[in-house]
Amino acid sequence: MKSFRSLLCGTAMCAAGAAHAVDLEVTHWWTSGGEAAAVAEFAKAFNEMTEHTWVDGAIAGSGGVARPIMISRITGGDPMGATQFNHGRQAEELVEAGLMLDLTDVAEAEGWRDIVHPVSLLDSCTIDGRVYCVPVNIHSWQWIWLSHAAFAQAGVPVPTNWDEFVAAAPKLRESGIVPLAMGNQPWQASGAFGVITIALAGPEAWAAVSVDKDAEVAAGPVYAKVFEAAAAAREMRQGSNVQDWNQATNLVITGKAGGQIMGDWAQGEFQVANQMAGSDYSCLPGLGVNEIISTGGDAFYFPKQSDPDVEAAQKELASLMLSKEVQVAFNLKKGSLPVRGDVDLAAANDCMKKGLAILAQGNILPDANQTLSPDTLGQIEDLMTEFWADSSISAADAQERYADIIANAD
Amino acid sequence: MAKIAAIPMILTALCVFVGGTLWTVVYSFTSSRLLPKANWVGLDQYERLWNTNRWIVSIENLMIYGICSLIFSLVIGFVLAALLDQKIRFENTFRTIILYPFALSFIVTGLVWQWILNPDFGVQNIVRSLGWASFEFDPLYNQDIVIYGILIAGLWQGTGLIMVLMLAGLRGIDQEIWKAARVDGIPTWKTYIFIVIPMMRPVFVTTLVLIASGIVRVFDLVVAQTSGGPGIASEVPAKYVYDTMFLRQNLGQGFAASTMMLLAVAIVIIPWAYLEFGSRKRD
């Protein structure tokens, strides 16, 4: 009985003491080595620089596994303190349903509109003029990673653009090397298609289709070229029987494959394998054709809570995530680009520096996640999965179906 | 009194099962995205569903998987049970070995068979290393036969249970019947087919229900083994429902697909229930 009473007292004291310090649960799907190290930078800053405590709610798997769990917790009335989503429209309806905390006052007080670069990232956090999320990093898809060893073995110089790569493919094949590595996960096929589109059709045509949903352009001759190129790439990937993207990257690292079209997160794999950019591998932004990167990435949302103390803590975390020191520490670990242009990333490697330079020049496009709904993206993903796996589907058929999806896109 | 006691159960069944089902069907006529909203679009979701290649492939796969799984489970299960019923030695050991896979979840089963059927590590590699260099067996990487790769894993996991149920049924047959059949000089295989199997009708109904429910909910096996690939060659309806509802945030489309699944189950169940329970009244 006595111990029970002391327990009660203890609980009461805790409750009183917690009036200001809050345990804030943050959910995310960053569980691989580099990712976990990066998110630990957030936790460290939050624990040290505020009186609150970061409670890590990592959900293993991928975004595809984690997002349904997060959404069902938010809609089910058990909201976490903060949660990761990708830049774009994944949380759009949650915001519209009034389930997310409005961060506009913090954003205005700190002038986010002036510091976030590119500002389009903030735009995709803004709905009806109110700000609902904090962008934390930029990941871009538009890269091809080339193995120097593979090209040396085939006796051809390392290509500097997509056309040279296509020309070198038969030579690679002759030496028993798979020209293009690609895993069998659906998103890899549709991602690579997006990269080829931006490189070969150019940013205007891409924007006409993916932003303005112009089905005529999607059915037109510019896109026909893209589908022809994708059909050729489909032949080049024959023989890369792997599932995961990092296994495909590993084929490039070990020289079993010539190259891989993959986002900038692939360079973490090269780093872990002690490969040097420039001497062991090359990276070509925009496939060496159009040096443009898309600004996908991650953002944090703060589900609405009834407790004002929690709300204060959420806002503190929001402003912390965008602060200069945290941005540098986080993005160096993550291998992604910071969302503000006024920080110094001297420690970045060659490929990251290329990305930063493109970013500084403003050669950027929104990510498809920002412009198309998850539903439309899913339909495109299905089409691409089918197209890349089945060589009996002609480029023209695939294009027709693609244009149909775009015509009905929202 | 008994009826009053049953009220909570009846209410739960009505609200949760029937209510939930009706709600799903009603909202399949809306354009709900992430959250259910009542903006009616008529049959649009169904139109889109039946114009979606992936859905058609899913249905075909379910048909192939379903029919094969039904036939093979029953046949293999019964044959194994009949063999075990011959009063052999170490019956317990065999029974345990064959039932053992059932203790594994579909996820584990799927992963195990993903490795066994992997051309670089599994069966193909072993046979090749034995000297038959041109041997090819890679169902999971071949679009045309991938569903059979999944079927193998499903049978491996599920047949043990069917066998045990059948064995229990066989043991329930009176020994006198066997003796009588032997006295009349009826061959054993004829006794099985014309006397024993008709007597085991309740056991067959139970196993049929178990197998059928296993077929409709085949989802985790596919996710673990192929995640629908290569391409979309091993997609199944349950996976389509999950993906559209939770990954693609299109509840309306997911509801339409699950309503079609319900309809498919109803088409099978209603005639069967009519035969099963309708005839009993007439008795």
Interface residues (C-beta under 8 A of the other chain):
Chain A: G64 R67 P68 I71 T75 Q90 E92 E93 L94 A97 N184 Q185 P186 N241 Q243 S373 P374 D375 L377 G378 Q379 D382 T385 E386 W388 A389 D390 R401 N408
Chain B: R33 L34 L35 R48 T52 N53 R54 P119 D120 Y141 Q143 S227 G228 G229 P230 G231 I232 A233 D243 T244 F246 L247 R248 Q249 N250 Q253
